[in-house]
Amino acid sequence: MVFLHSFAPLRLGGSIGLVPVQNCLVRQSGYDVRPMPANIREIKGRIKAVGNIQRITKTMQLIASARFQKLQKRATEAQAYTRKVSEVVGEVASSLGGEDVNLPLASPPAKASGKELILILSASRGFCGSYNTNVMRPAIQHIRDTGSDNIEAEVVGKKGIALMKFSRLEVDVYHDHIGDTPLYEDVQALAQRYMDDFVAGKYDAVRVAYMRFVSMSKQTPEVMTLLPLEPPTPQANADAKPGAAGEASGAGANYEFSPNAQELLGELLPITVKSNLYQAFNEAAVSEQLARMIAMKSATDSAGKVGKSLKRQFNRARQAAITTELSEIIAGAAALE
């Protein structure tokens, strides 16, 4: 097949005539001239474009699925550690009874500063549906309820920066060094700074806005209070897990601690803060990849439906063009007889 941009001979009823065939497809063998109408070319181009988009979204879906499985395994392992640390803290705290102990991380500052800090965990990339909007909505509402002058906002992810600017809210710190797969060392340094500022009385509370991963079918945006820390009670652990921990708590087991319980809590509470913050980062990453996987699957399915619809339009248009050509040929042959 070749493109001609001049005239080609057309044999009709024994005579030869010249017809313009600009932008038409012509067979090299014989004199068969088959022009391609503009609407058919347009539909064909759209079919090709939709097919390319479908292949891209399918690839992105597979990549998001692989990342989701990897991050989910990592978050599950970290969640077991976080849960066990909380259980130990609850047991140690219960042994103190009603004693008046000094736990700076578990109580508000003696002198209120009237300032809070909120860390927002958003995504750095799009194509994840309404994930970033769902994360930012309760965070922005909390900032406005508290008062923008009484709260400092720190953001992880470029999309969070964009939505904060769109909402005309200031961002004090942007953490661009934390990527899609947060490292424990980076989260640990961040949590240590928060604890130091909280103990020094710079903030009355430190909160984290993120997407909490509950299951494959449920993810809920949440504004978690990181500091002051509220150690879980043994009864809460028993309600959550009616296994060994619940049996030990229900039986009123007594423990002897060395060093004493207050010193142990002084060591365990910072670990709890770090593990809670790390767990929030992990769940946010898992929720982001799940949202992207679902969004790309929906886009792939939609592209498939559009492609089928365009193919039907193409077939109808091609059939109409062939019918028109045959009618013109028959009419021309009849006129020359």
Secondary structure, DSSP 8 states (H G I E B T S, - for coil): -EEESSEEEEEETTEEEEEE-TTEEE-SSSS-EE---HHHHHHHHHHHHHHHHHHHHHHHHHHHHHHHHHHHHHHHHHHHHHHHHHHHHHHHHHHTTT-----GGGS--SS--S-EEEEEE--SS--STTHHHHHHHHHHHHHHHH-GGGEEEEEESHHHHHHHHHTT---SEE-TT--SS--HHHHHHHHHHHHHHHHTTS-SEEEEEEEEEEETTEEEEEEEEEES-----HHHHHHH-TTHHHHHHHTT-----SS-HHHHHHHHHHHHHHHHHHHHHHHHHHHHHHHHHHHHHHHHHHHHHHHHHHHHHHHHHHHHHHHHHHHHHHHHHHHH-
